[in-house]
Structure formats: C-alpha cells, structure tokens
Amino acid sequence: MTEVNATQEPALKRVIGPKLLLFFVVGDIIGTGVYALTGQVAGRVGGALWLPFLLAFVVAFMTAFSYLELVGKYPKAAGAALYTNRAFRIPFLTFMVAFAVMCSGITSASSAAIAFANTYLKEFVDLPGWLIAPLFIVGLAAINFRGVSESVKTNLVLTCIEVSGLLIIIGVGVWAVLNGSGDAGRLVEIDTADQTALVAITSATSLAFFAMVGFEDSVNMAEECRDPVRIFPKAMLWGMVVAATIYVLVSLTSSLLVPADELSAAKSNALLKVLDVGAPGFPREVFSAIGLFAVINSALINMLMASRLLYGMSNERIIPKVLGTVHPLRRTPWVSILFTSLIAIVLVSTVDIGVLGGTTALLLLLVFAIVNIAVLVLRREKVDHPHFRAPTIIPALAAVFCLYLVSPLSGRPARDYVIAAILLGVGLLLWVVNWFAMRASGTKDRAPTAP
C-alpha cells in the first residue's frame, strides 16, 4: 500500500542508497563551478591558484559537520530552512533562509543552462541561446518529474563523465611535467599589485567557495534516502574529500602550465587553455562534450534541490501547502518542480546570470553561518535516536570563517552586496505576499513538527 503522510499526500519514495548518495554529493559539488571559475580565481590570487580552493574546502568541510549533525537529528527535506525554523522559531528568518537557498539553486541551474546554450553547445552547433536555455530547463523538469530514482541514476552517469574531464586535465598536467614543461615557481605567486596578500587570498577564496557548495543540497533528499542517519556522514564527507582533491589537482595543473594572467584572460575557457598548452593535439570537441555533461549534471541536481526544499517547507507550513503536492503515480513533488522550473525559465530568458555567481556565494555563506549557529542552539533539543554529533569547536569556528568571507574584509566586491540587497528585497516582498496568502487561507504560523 502506498505510504502517506499526515496530510494524506503520498510519501516520497526512498530509493537512494549510500553509493548513489556519494555520487550525488560529488556530482553536485563538481559541476559548472570548476569548469567556469578557474580563470576568475586565478585573476584574483595569481599563480597560487590551489590555495583558495583548499581554503574553501576547509570552511565547507567544517560546515558539513553541522549539516551532518542536523540531518541525523531531523532526517527531513528542507535542510537549512528546517534547521533555522527549529532553532530560532522566527518565520520571517526561516522564509528568508529558504529563499536564499532556493535562489542559489535556481540561479546556479540557470547559469548552467546559459553555459550549455551559449558556450559548450556552440562548439558543435550554433543555435539561439534564447531558445535552447528555456528548453534545457524544460528537459530538466521532465527528468525531475519522472522520479528521483531516474534523476539520481542519471546523476551517477553524468558525474562519471564530468569527473573524467577533470582527470583528463590532471593527466595532461602530469604528462607535461614529466616531459619538462611547467613552471613550479608559479605555484607560490600571489598577486599583490593593488592588494595585500591576505586580501588576494580571501577574495579568491570567497569566489572559489562557490565551486565547493553543493554538499548541503544532499540533505534536501533525506526523505528519499534509505536509512539517512546511517549513510549521510560517510557519503557527505568522502564526497567532499573526493571533490576537493580533484579541485586542488586541477588548479595545480593549471598554474604549472599556464600563467595566471592568461588563465584570467581565458575566463570560462581557462581549462581549454590548459588543454591546448599541455596537449595541443587533443581534440577540443571531446572536452567541450564533457563540459556539456558537466553543466547538465550541475543544473539537474540544483533543480532537484530547489523543488525538494519547497516540498519540505510546505510540510512545515512556512509556505503555502499546495507546493507540497505529490503526484500520486510518480510520487514526486510536481507543483514544486513546476514552480521552480518556471522561475528558472524567466531567469534564463531575462537576466544575465553570470553576475549572480558572487552574490550566490555570499548568500550561501550567510546561510552556512546561520546553520553553524543553529546546530549549537539545537543542542538543547534531544531526539530519541542516535545520531552524528560534531565537536563543538568546529561549528563555532566555521560560523566565524563564514561571516569573515561574507564581510568586506575578505575583499568581496561591492556589487555582490548590491545584488544581494536586491535579491533579499525580492525575498521580503515574497514573504509579505506569502503572509497575506496564509492569512487568507486560514493557515497560521506554527512551531516546527517533531521529527
């Protein structure tokens, strides 16, 4: 018999085991970010390109401990928004956290859609981006609606493909170095032309952090995992270690073979530049095809996350109940999938998503700071099952580091704050609309449900 929840909606199907979850984490971290950000990070820090990626990993890894403790205590969809709701019981703060996380997922997927249409696909066929990008989002929605089992299995295949592209870059670097190419001296060069070394490193780290995010998306799949309390710690931590190792090796290879100013000038084509220098005869089309799969995977996982976050929040009655509607046959949250897909289509059709990368990282760092504080606040709330517990010092330090990377002291450009203020203003407007909608429907704010 089909399992149903308290609101008589069918429950989500639990189909994700430890291996699929591991690939989900790796695939969500490794995606559009590393394929597009290498040149920009080099432009901020110089030849020591590996250092910002390593520091971003350290901050993200520490924050992951907070997520692991919380997903073990509350194995539900909704992630950071659920934890904020339980810890602080302030509906407005909860809504804004949910908005920031959803925004990051949708804008990341929209960026991938534009990259798919305007960069990688153009190596093979020249079609109008205004047409291809929305169709790309529609295709993702169809996979998402089809079912999470199909979605995460598709993710497994795509993750293997995109990792193979980065392994090609690493292999090219090893081959070139063994044949006498490369300049190891560049690995310690830090650009201090118009900034201090500290600002150069932290500014680059705040940008590289965008490439490390994604691990937190997996907690939104908790209700579709088999035994999430047991499988999450190993899957998340090992997934992050795998992704960070690949990032550091790719950045070392890039700096060894190509000067920082050339990487910066190449922008999103920085890895193709590395390939051209290290293996001039290697067909660019092969790597471009891998790039296509990478952005597809990144976009698919982000749209999965956004729809599941809305589903979880509707169950907590932070947003209208209709967004939690589950399709009776496919058992997927079809209204949330439709809603998030429509927003993404509007974005790819009207907005230059490229400028939102730094702002997305800014918003997520704020969210991570709140989660690191929430895990300490929720220590007062006990649950009746064993779960992972982070050493107290780790979330405390992680909150401090996240707030530092958010602040102007990190060298973050002013435009990030301007765009963030606009986005949060939109979030405020949506909260007011939602509040009136809840009042009109007779639904009142309530405390979070028990796990």
C-alpha positions as CSV (number, residue, x, y, z in Angstrom):
1,M,0.0,0.0,0.0
2,T,1.3,3.5,-0.8
3,E,2.7,5.3,2.2
4,V,1.0,8.6,3.1
5,N,1.9,11.4,5.4
6,A,-0.3,13.3,7.9
7,T,-1.8,15.4,5.2
8,Q,-2.8,12.4,3.1
9,E,-0.2,13.1,0.5
10,P,1.8,10.1,-0.6
11,A,5.3,10.0,0.9
12,L,8.4,10.4,-1.2
13,K,9.9,7.1,-2.4
14,R,13.1,6.0,-0.5
15,V,15.4,4.9,-3.3
16,I,18.8,6.5,-2.6
17,G,21.4,4.2,-1.0
18,P,25.0,5.1,0.1
19,K,26.6,4.8,-3.3
20,L,24.0,6.9,-5.1
21,L,24.2,9.5,-2.3
22,L,28.0,9.6,-2.6
23,F,27.8,10.2,-6.3
24,F,25.0,12.8,-5.7
25,V,27.4,14.8,-3.4
26,V,30.4,14.6,-5.7
27,G,28.3,15.5,-8.7
28,D,26.6,18.4,-7.0
29,I,30.0,19.9,-6.0
30,I,31.8,19.2,-9.2
31,G,29.9,20.9,-11.9
32,T,29.7,24.3,-13.6
33,G,31.9,25.9,-10.9
34,V,35.3,24.3,-11.6
35,Y,34.7,24.4,-15.4
36,A,33.9,28.1,-15.3
37,L,35.7,29.6,-12.2
38,T,39.3,28.6,-12.6
39,G,40.3,31.7,-14.7
40,Q,38.4,34.1,-12.4
41,V,40.0,32.7,-9.3
42,A,43.5,33.0,-10.9
43,G,42.7,36.6,-11.8
44,R,42.2,37.4,-8.1
45,V,45.0,35.4,-6.4
46,G,47.7,34.8,-9.1
47,G,49.6,31.6,-9.6
48,A,48.8,30.2,-6.1
49,L,45.5,29.0,-7.6
50,W,45.3,25.9,-5.5
51,L,45.3,27.8,-2.2
52,P,41.8,29.4,-2.4
53,F,40.3,26.1,-3.4
54,L,41.9,24.3,-0.5
55,L,40.8,27.0,2.0
56,A,37.2,27.0,0.6
57,F,37.2,23.2,1.1
58,V,38.3,23.6,4.7
59,V,35.5,26.0,5.5
60,A,32.9,23.9,3.6
61,F,34.2,20.7,5.3
62,M,33.8,22.3,8.8
63,T,30.3,23.4,7.9
64,A,29.4,19.9,6.7
65,F,29.8,18.7,10.3
66,S,26.9,20.9,11.3
67,Y,24.8,19.6,8.5
68,L,25.6,16.0,9.4
69,E,24.5,16.5,13.0
70,L,21.3,18.2,12.0
71,V,20.3,15.8,9.2
72,G,20.9,13.0,11.7
73,K,18.6,14.6,14.2
74,Y,16.0,15.7,11.7
75,P,16.1,13.5,8.6
76,K,13.6,15.5,6.5
77,A,13.7,17.5,3.4
78,A,14.1,21.4,3.7
79,G,17.7,21.4,5.0
80,A,18.9,24.8,6.3
81,A,15.4,26.3,6.4
82,L,14.1,23.5,8.6
83,Y,17.1,23.9,11.0
84,T,16.6,27.6,11.2
85,N,12.9,27.1,11.9
86,R,13.6,24.7,14.7
87,A,16.4,26.7,16.3
88,F,15.0,30.2,16.2
89,R,11.3,29.8,15.5
90,I,11.2,33.1,13.6
91,P,9.0,32.5,10.5
92,F,10.5,35.5,8.7
93,L,14.1,34.4,9.2
94,T,13.1,30.8,8.1
95,F,11.5,32.1,5.0
96,M,14.5,34.3,4.0
97,V,16.9,31.4,4.6
98,A,14.7,29.2,2.4
99,F,14.5,31.9,-0.2
100,A,18.3,32.3,-0.2
101,V,18.9,28.6,-0.6
102,M,16.3,28.2,-3.3
103,C,17.7,31.2,-5.1
104,S,21.2,29.8,-5.1
105,G,19.9,26.5,-6.6
106,I,17.8,28.1,-9.3
107,T,20.4,30.7,-10.3
108,S,23.1,28.1,-10.4
109,A,20.9,25.9,-12.7
110,S,20.1,28.9,-14.8
111,S,23.8,29.7,-15.2
112,A,24.4,26.2,-16.3
113,A,21.5,26.5,-18.8
114,I,23.1,29.6,-20.3
115,A,26.5,28.0,-20.3
116,F,25.0,25.0,-22.1
117,A,23.4,27.1,-24.7
118,N,26.0,29.9,-25.3
119,T,29.3,28.2,-24.7
120,Y,29.7,24.4,-24.9
121,L,26.9,23.7,-27.4
122,K,28.3,26.3,-29.8
123,E,31.4,24.1,-30.4
124,F,29.1,21.8,-32.3
125,V,26.0,23.7,-33.5
126,D,25.1,27.4,-33.5
127,L,21.6,27.7,-32.2
128,P,20.0,30.8,-30.5
129,G,20.6,30.8,-26.7
130,W,17.2,32.4,-26.0
131,L,15.5,29.2,-27.4
132,I,17.9,26.5,-26.1
133,A,18.3,27.7,-22.5
134,P,14.5,27.5,-21.7
135,L,14.2,24.1,-23.5
136,F,17.1,22.9,-21.4
137,I,15.2,23.8,-18.2
138,V,12.0,22.0,-19.5
139,G,14.1,18.9,-20.1
140,L,15.4,19.0,-16.5
141,A,11.9,19.4,-15.2
142,A,10.8,16.3,-17.2
143,I,13.6,14.2,-15.6
144,N,12.8,15.6,-12.2
145,F,9.1,14.8,-12.5
146,R,9.8,11.3,-13.8
147,G,11.2,10.4,-10.4
148,V,14.1,10.8,-8.1
149,S,15.4,7.2,-8.8
150,E,15.8,8.2,-12.5
151,S,17.2,11.5,-11.6
152,V,20.0,10.3,-9.2
153,K,20.9,7.4,-11.6
154,T,21.2,10.0,-14.4
155,N,23.4,12.0,-12.0
156,L,25.6,8.9,-11.4
157,V,26.4,8.6,-15.1
158,L,26.9,12.3,-15.6
159,T,29.1,12.5,-12.6
160,C,31.4,9.9,-14.0
161,I,31.6,11.8,-17.3
162,E,32.4,15.2,-15.7
163,V,35.0,13.7,-13.4
164,S,36.6,12.1,-16.4
165,G,37.0,15.6,-18.0
166,L,38.9,16.9,-14.9
167,L,41.0,13.7,-14.8
168,I,42.0,14.5,-18.4
169,I,43.3,17.9,-17.3
170,I,45.2,16.3,-14.4
171,G,46.6,13.6,-16.7
172,V,47.7,16.2,-19.2
173,G,49.5,18.1,-16.4
174,V,51.3,15.0,-15.2
175,W,52.4,14.2,-18.8
176,A,53.6,17.7,-19.5
177,V,55.5,18.0,-16.2
178,L,57.2,14.6,-16.8
179,N,58.3,15.9,-20.2
180,G,59.9,19.0,-18.7
181,S,57.0,21.5,-19.1
182,G,55.6,23.7,-16.4
183,D,56.9,26.3,-14.0
184,A,56.7,25.3,-10.4
185,G,57.6,28.8,-9.2
186,R,54.1,30.0,-10.2
187,L,52.5,27.8,-7.5
188,V,53.6,30.3,-4.8
189,E,52.9,33.5,-6.7
190,I,50.3,35.8,-5.1
191,D,49.1,38.9,-6.9
192,T,49.8,41.9,-4.6
193,A,49.9,44.5,-7.3
194,D,47.0,46.5,-5.8
195,Q,46.1,44.5,-2.7
196,T,47.6,42.8,0.2
197,A,48.4,39.1,0.1
198,L,45.7,38.4,2.7
199,V,43.0,40.2,0.7
200,A,44.1,38.4,-2.5
201,I,43.8,35.0,-0.8
202,T,40.5,35.7,0.9
203,S,38.9,37.4,-2.1
204,A,39.8,34.4,-4.2
205,T,38.6,32.0,-1.5
206,S,35.2,33.8,-1.3
207,L,34.9,33.2,-5.1
208,A,36.3,29.6,-5.0
209,F,33.8,28.8,-2.3
210,F,31.1,28.9,-5.0
211,A,32.7,25.8,-6.5
212,M,32.6,23.9,-3.2
213,V,28.9,24.4,-2.4
214,G,26.6,21.6,-3.3
215,F,27.2,19.3,-0.4
216,E,24.4,20.9,1.5
217,D,21.9,20.1,-1.3
218,S,22.0,16.4,-0.3
219,V,20.2,17.0,3.0
220,N,17.1,18.0,1.0
221,M,17.0,14.5,-0.3
222,A,16.8,13.0,3.2
223,E,13.2,11.7,2.9
224,E,14.2,9.8,-0.3
225,C,17.3,8.1,1.3
226,R,17.3,4.6,2.8
227,D,18.5,5.0,6.5
228,P,19.7,8.6,6.1
229,V,21.0,8.8,9.7
230,R,23.5,6.0,9.0
231,I,24.6,6.7,5.4
232,F,24.9,10.5,5.4
233,P,28.2,11.0,7.4
234,K,30.4,8.8,5.2
235,A,28.7,9.8,1.9
236,M,28.9,13.5,2.5
237,L,32.5,13.7,3.9
238,W,34.0,11.3,1.4
239,G,32.2,13.1,-1.4
240,M,33.7,16.4,-0.3
241,V,37.2,14.9,0.0
242,V,37.0,13.5,-3.5
243,A,35.8,16.8,-5.0
244,A,38.4,18.9,-3.2
245,T,41.2,16.6,-4.2
246,I,40.2,16.9,-7.8
247,Y,39.9,20.7,-7.5
248,V,43.4,21.1,-6.0
249,L,45.0,18.8,-8.6
250,V,43.3,20.7,-11.4
251,S,44.3,24.1,-10.0
252,L,47.9,22.8,-9.6
253,T,48.0,21.6,-13.2
254,S,46.5,24.9,-14.4
255,S,49.1,27.0,-12.6
256,L,52.0,24.8,-13.7
257,L,51.2,25.0,-17.4
258,V,49.6,28.5,-17.9
259,P,50.5,31.9,-16.3
260,A,47.8,33.4,-14.1
261,D,47.2,36.4,-16.4
262,E,46.5,34.0,-19.4
263,L,44.1,31.9,-17.3
264,S,42.3,35.1,-16.2
265,A,42.1,36.3,-19.8
266,A,40.6,33.0,-20.9
267,K,37.8,33.3,-18.3
268,S,35.4,30.4,-18.6
269,N,37.6,28.7,-21.2
270,A,40.6,28.5,-18.8
271,L,40.6,24.7,-18.8
272,L,40.5,24.6,-22.6
273,K,43.6,26.9,-22.5
274,V,45.3,24.4,-20.2
275,L,44.4,21.6,-22.6
276,D,45.8,23.5,-25.6
277,V,49.1,24.2,-23.8
278,G,49.6,20.7,-22.3
279,A,48.2,18.6,-25.1
280,P,48.0,20.7,-28.3
281,G,46.7,17.7,-30.3
282,F,43.9,16.8,-28.0
283,P,40.5,17.4,-29.7
284,R,38.7,20.3,-28.1
285,E,35.4,18.8,-29.0
286,V,35.9,15.9,-26.6
287,F,36.4,18.2,-23.7
288,S,33.6,20.5,-24.8
289,A,31.3,17.5,-24.9
290,I,32.3,16.6,-21.3
291,G,31.6,20.3,-20.4
292,L,28.1,19.9,-21.7
293,F,27.5,16.9,-19.5
294,A,29.0,18.7,-16.5
295,V,26.6,21.6,-16.8
296,I,23.7,19.3,-17.3
297,N,24.5,17.4,-14.1
298,S,25.0,20.6,-12.1
299,A,21.7,22.0,-13.3
300,L,19.8,18.7,-12.7
301,I,21.0,18.5,-9.1
302,N,20.3,22.1,-8.3
303,M,16.7,21.9,-9.6
304,L,16.2,18.7,-7.6
305,M,17.3,20.5,-4.5
306,A,15.1,23.6,-5.1
307,S,12.0,21.5,-5.7
308,R,12.6,19.3,-2.6
309,L,13.3,22.4,-0.5
310,L,9.9,23.8,-1.3
311,Y,8.3,20.5,-0.7
312,G,9.8,20.3,2.8
313,M,9.0,23.9,3.6
314,S,5.3,23.4,2.6
315,N,5.2,20.5,5.1
316,E,6.4,22.8,7.8
317,R,3.7,25.4,6.7
318,I,6.3,28.1,6.1
319,I,5.0,28.4,2.5
320,P,1.6,27.5,1.0
321,K,0.5,23.9,1.3
322,V,-0.1,23.5,-2.4
323,L,3.7,23.5,-3.0
324,G,3.9,20.2,-1.2
325,T,1.6,18.4,-3.5
326,V,3.0,15.0,-4.5
327,H,2.0,13.3,-7.8
328,P,0.0,10.1,-6.9
329,L,1.7,8.0,-9.6
330,R,5.3,9.4,-9.9
331,R,5.4,10.3,-6.2
332,T,7.4,13.4,-6.9
333,P,6.6,17.0,-5.8
334,W,5.2,18.1,-9.1
335,V,3.9,21.5,-8.1
336,S,7.3,22.5,-6.6
337,I,9.0,21.2,-9.7
338,L,6.7,23.3,-11.9
339,F,7.2,26.4,-9.8
340,T,11.0,26.3,-9.6
341,S,11.2,25.5,-13.3
342,L,9.1,28.5,-14.3
343,I,11.3,30.8,-12.2
344,A,14.4,29.3,-13.9
345,I,12.9,29.9,-17.4
346,V,12.1,33.5,-16.5
347,L,15.7,34.0,-15.3
348,V,17.4,32.4,-18.4
349,S,15.2,34.5,-20.6
350,T,15.6,37.9,-19.0
351,V,18.7,38.0,-16.6
352,D,22.4,37.9,-17.1
353,I,23.0,35.1,-14.6
354,G,26.8,35.5,-14.7
355,V,26.8,38.5,-12.4
356,L,24.9,36.4,-9.7
357,G,27.8,34.0,-9.0
358,G,29.5,36.0,-6.4
359,T,26.2,37.0,-4.8
360,T,25.0,33.4,-4.7
361,A,28.2,32.5,-2.7
362,L,27.6,35.5,-0.4
363,L,24.0,34.4,0.3
364,L,25.1,30.8,0.9
365,L,27.9,31.8,3.3
366,L,25.3,33.7,5.3
367,V,23.1,30.6,5.3
368,F,26.0,28.5,6.4
369,A,26.8,30.9,9.3
370,I,23.2,30.6,10.5
371,V,23.3,26.8,10.2
372,N,26.6,26.6,12.2
373,I,24.9,28.7,14.9
374,A,21.7,26.7,14.8
375,V,23.4,23.4,15.4
376,L,24.7,24.8,18.7
377,V,21.3,26.2,19.7
378,L,19.6,22.9,19.0
379,R,21.9,21.0,21.3
380,R,19.2,21.8,23.9
381,E,16.7,19.7,21.9
382,K,17.1,16.0,22.3
383,V,15.8,13.2,20.0
384,D,15.1,9.6,20.7
385,H,17.5,8.1,18.2
386,P,21.4,8.0,17.9
387,H,22.9,10.5,15.5
388,F,26.2,12.1,14.5
389,R,27.5,14.9,16.8
390,A,30.0,17.4,15.7
391,P,32.8,18.6,18.1
392,T,31.5,22.0,19.5
393,I,34.6,23.9,18.3
394,I,34.0,23.0,14.7
395,P,30.7,24.7,14.1
396,A,31.8,27.7,16.2
397,L,34.9,28.2,14.1
398,A,33.0,27.6,10.9
399,A,30.5,30.3,11.7
400,V,33.3,32.8,12.3
401,F,35.0,31.9,9.0
402,C,31.8,32.1,7.0
403,L,31.0,35.5,8.4
404,Y,34.5,36.7,7.6
405,L,34.2,35.6,4.0
406,V,30.8,37.5,3.9
407,S,32.3,40.7,5.2
408,P,34.1,43.4,3.2
409,L,37.3,42.5,5.0
410,S,37.6,39.5,2.7
411,G,37.9,41.8,-0.4
412,R,34.5,40.9,-1.7
413,P,33.4,43.4,-4.4
414,A,30.7,45.9,-3.6
415,R,28.4,44.7,-6.4
416,D,27.9,41.4,-4.5
417,Y,26.3,43.4,-1.7
418,V,24.2,45.5,-4.0
419,I,22.8,42.4,-5.8
420,A,22.3,40.6,-2.5
421,A,20.3,43.5,-1.2
422,I,18.1,43.5,-4.3
423,L,17.5,39.7,-4.0
424,L,16.7,39.9,-0.3
425,G,14.3,42.8,-1.1
426,V,12.5,40.5,-3.5
427,G,12.5,37.9,-0.8
428,L,11.0,40.3,1.6
429,L,8.2,41.1,-0.9
430,L,7.5,37.4,-1.4
431,W,7.3,36.9,2.4
432,V,4.7,39.6,2.7
433,V,2.7,38.1,-0.2
434,N,3.0,34.7,1.4
435,W,1.9,36.0,4.8
436,F,-1.3,37.5,3.3
437,A,-1.9,34.3,1.4
438,M,-1.6,32.2,4.6
439,R,-3.9,34.6,6.4
440,A,-6.4,34.4,3.6
441,S,-6.4,30.6,3.6
442,G,-6.7,30.5,7.4
443,T,-3.3,28.9,7.9
444,K,-1.3,30.3,10.8
445,D,2.4,30.1,11.6
446,R,3.3,27.2,13.9
447,A,6.3,25.7,15.6
448,P,8.2,23.0,13.6
449,T,6.9,19.5,13.8
450,A,8.6,16.8,15.8
451,P,11.0,14.6,13.9
